[in-house]
Amino acid sequence: MKLSVVIPAYNEEKYLPQTLAALRASLATVEVAEIIVVDNESTDDTRKIAEGFGARIITENEHNIGKVRNTGAQHAKGDVIAFLDADTLVALGIFENIIKALTDPKCLGGGVAVEYEGEFRRIWVRWFMKLWPFLGKIMKMRQGALQFCRDDIFHELGGYDATIYVGEDIDFHWRLDKLAKKRGCQTTFVEEPKVRTSSRRWDKMGLMRMLFFTHPITIFLGWRIRSLWKDWYENAIR
């Protein structure tokens, strides 16, 4: 079972070296098809860094995270595609657990639990983020810092929805769950080890702005309105 890892990247020179170094170490004991970095018109050294780590570079000019993920998947050669955020560190053992879950032919894919790097600088952010795991369980929302899916199933689902600009990972997992149930199969959620992702956006956004943009109602009513998500695209926090 060969694994392709797809990393969407837009101006990620600050985080990408650590991400790729941790990824290389974690992949040492599994069969890997490739690491693909999808360069989304970066203006910094993102591309140069990815090349230095031996990643395969694909270019996607459209600034839409679902489209960027799909472009990487279209070029993937593995039996399984894993989608990893460029500011996320993977621990040893994560991919062994993913492959182990997928040895069951009824497992179509899944996600990995997330923790944030370091402590949030602002106390109210720490308390707010503690609520997210409970909200995720209630609404069956699984973040996409590291998601994975069988290649044939991914393409059958049509990949990520490129008509939305945020929450594409949640939408994809909902559709994956729905397909699994329809076929008498299942998805899996890897609880340990967790991936560690950057807290940069939450440390820099103000309270009201953060409450607004992380509210499920805002996400689901506004995820097709590109102009609403400037902090994710035009003014991306880095």
VOGU-3710 file (C-alpha; in Angstrom, 3 decimals, decimal comma):
1> mklsvvipay> 0,000/0,000/0,000  1,781/3,111/-1,269  1,166/6,530/0,244  1,112/9,933/-1,459  1,267/12,967/0,838  -0,146/16,202/-0,593  0,786/19,526/1,034  -0,967/22,722/-0,145  1,426/25,648/0,303  1,129/29,415/-0,109
11> neekylpqtl> 4,057/31,465/1,261  4,970/28,831/3,834  8,748/29,358/4,046  8,519/29,842/7,828  6,812/26,516/8,607  7,525/24,242/5,655  11,088/23,190/6,645  9,918/21,817/10,015  6,854/20,227/8,429  8,871/18,401/5,768
21> aalraslatv> 11,615/17,341/8,200  9,048/15,818/10,591  7,224/14,222/7,666  10,379/12,581/6,318  11,143/11,103/9,750  7,586/9,825/10,195  7,497/8,208/6,746  10,728/6,272/7,270  8,980/2,993/8,093  6,121/3,024/5,548
31> evaeiivvdn> 5,994/2,550/1,790  5,874/5,998/0,214  4,969/6,853/-3,353  5,822/10,548/-3,083  5,548/13,838/-1,255  3,740/16,449/-3,350  3,871/20,149/-2,505  1,264/22,166/-4,395  2,677/25,673/-4,763  -0,231/28,136/-4,820
41> estddtrkia> 1,671/31,042/-6,440  4,004/31,600/-3,487  6,196/34,711/-3,621  8,684/33,549/-0,982  11,057/30,545/-0,837  8,315/27,910/-0,473  9,136/26,258/-3,786  12,894/26,271/-3,177  12,460/24,707/0,265  10,184/21,964/-1,078
51> egfgariite> 12,680/21,151/-3,830  15,458/20,972/-1,220  13,549/18,222/0,598  13,057/16,267/-2,614  9,333/16,898/-2,842  7,526/16,779/-6,150  6,326/20,309/-6,986  2,965/20,971/-8,637  1,701/24,485/-9,395  -1,891/25,627/-8,901
61> nehnigkvrn> -2,651/29,283/-9,651  -6,220/29,472/-8,389  -6,445/30,522/-4,746  -9,008/28,064/-3,473  -7,879/25,511/-0,917  -10,170/22,765/-2,214  -8,871/23,263/-5,757  -5,268/23,223/-4,510  -5,814/19,925/-2,681  -7,528/18,432/-5,742
71> tgaqhakgdv> -4,673/19,452/-8,024  -2,241/17,559/-5,825  -4,508/14,515/-5,776  -4,792/14,501/-9,572  -1,033/13,948/-9,781  -0,792/11,434/-6,907  0,452/7,918/-7,663  -0,254/6,289/-4,308  -3,030/3,896/-3,322  -3,761/6,232/-0,410
81> iafldadtlv> -3,667/10,034/-0,449  -2,944/11,948/2,752  -3,501/15,710/2,872  -1,222/17,540/5,302  -1,302/21,263/6,111  1,990/23,074/5,526  2,152/24,345/9,136  1,536/20,947/10,743  4,004/18,562/12,369  3,471/14,806/12,301
91> algifeniik> 4,820/12,480/14,978  6,403/9,065/14,634  3,797/6,333/14,361  1,037/8,363/12,715  1,359/6,810/9,284  1,754/3,309/10,687  -1,622/3,810/12,407  -3,169/5,098/9,185  -1,915/2,137/7,152  -3,015/-0,261/9,889
101> altdpkclgg> -6,550/1,158/9,780  -6,635/0,868/5,989  -5,638/-2,802/6,012  -9,336/-3,291/6,762  -10,905/-3,084/3,270  -14,029/-1,580/4,830  -12,099/1,491/5,999  -12,359/4,174/3,297  -10,292/6,885/4,980  -10,397/9,252/7,919
111> gvaveyegef> -8,625/11,958/9,862  -6,165/12,546/12,681  -6,717/14,405/15,944  -5,159/17,865/16,215  -3,418/19,754/18,972  -2,015/23,262/18,744  1,640/24,174/18,963  2,632/25,688/22,311  0,210/27,658/24,478  -2,037/30,346/23,114
121> rriwvrwfmk> -0,759/33,738/24,214  -4,199/35,002/25,179  -6,117/33,228/27,947  -9,538/33,652/26,321  -8,232/31,913/23,200  -7,110/28,930/25,280  -10,581/28,535/26,792  -12,319/29,073/23,475  -10,236/26,403/21,729  -10,969/23,894/24,489
131> lwpflgkimk> -14,591/23,939/23,303  -13,718/22,837/19,763  -13,241/19,099/20,449  -16,712/18,929/22,021  -18,292/20,894/19,168  -16,529/18,647/16,666  -17,958/15,501/18,245  -21,482/16,900/18,350  -21,452/18,015/14,698  -19,117/15,254/13,500
141> mrqgalqfcr> -16,629/17,835/12,235  -13,096/16,571/11,687  -10,411/19,080/10,824  -8,194/18,551/7,814  -4,738/19,235/9,226  -4,165/15,582/8,262  -6,862/13,709/6,348  -6,472/10,548/4,320  -8,509/8,554/1,825  -8,155/5,665/-0,587
151> ddifhelggy> -7,287/7,069/-4,012  -10,224/5,462/-5,845  -12,693/6,601/-3,200  -11,342/10,157/-3,293  -11,914/10,408/-7,029  -15,311/8,747/-6,787  -16,367/11,474/-4,376  -15,078/14,137/-6,763  -12,442/15,282/-4,290  -12,862/18,469/-2,263
161> datiyvgedi> -15,636/20,910/-3,124  -13,856/23,726/-4,993  -16,920/25,972/-4,841  -16,346/26,678/-1,127  -13,469/28,651/0,341  -13,331/27,351/3,906  -14,486/24,188/5,669  -13,734/22,043/2,634  -12,138/19,461/4,928  -15,287/19,193/7,053
171> dfhwrldkla> -17,483/18,906/3,969  -15,255/16,197/2,490  -15,336/14,100/5,637  -19,117/14,370/5,871  -19,401/13,032/2,314  -16,849/10,318/3,024  -18,807/9,226/6,102  -22,034/9,198/4,109  -20,527/6,986/1,408  -19,037/4,633/4,008
181> kkrgcqttfv> -22,403/4,168/5,717  -24,140/3,597/2,390  -21,730/0,752/1,626  -21,617/-0,774/5,067  -18,076/0,487/5,549  -16,523/2,998/7,948  -14,054/5,825/8,393  -11,518/6,050/11,191  -10,258/8,799/13,470  -6,681/8,427/14,695
191> eepkvrtssr> -6,600/9,786/18,258  -2,909/9,135/18,963  -0,440/10,352/18,128  -1,969/13,714/17,279  -0,626/16,139/14,725  0,595/19,470/16,029  -0,487/22,483/14,023  0,299/26,190/14,187  -1,779/28,520/16,353  -0,773/31,570/14,275
201> rwdkmglmrm> -4,249/32,533/13,106  -5,818/32,304/16,564  -2,971/34,253/18,189  -3,331/37,153/15,769  -7,090/37,508/15,282  -9,109/39,683/17,652  -11,798/38,206/19,910  -14,876/39,288/17,937  -13,310/38,426/14,611  -12,284/35,001/15,878
211> lffthpitif> -15,737/34,261/17,323  -17,339/35,311/14,045  -15,090/33,350/11,685  -15,009/30,152/13,738  -18,764/30,014/14,329  -20,349/27,093/12,448  -23,192/29,304/11,218  -20,727/31,773/9,667  -18,779/28,949/8,037  -21,754/27,129/6,561
221> lgwrirslwk> -23,650/30,225/5,394  -20,608/32,008/4,045  -18,243/29,322/2,800  -19,032/30,100/-0,859  -18,367/33,841/-0,470  -14,691/34,367/-1,278  -14,561/38,024/-0,143  -15,522/36,966/3,386  -12,335/34,946/3,873  -9,576/37,504/3,259
231> dwyenair> -7,614/36,229/6,290  -7,390/32,882/4,479  -6,529/34,256/1,035  -5,724/37,906/0,155  -4,458/38,802/3,639  -3,425/35,317/4,711  -1,938/35,272/8,207  1,620/33,922/8,117
//
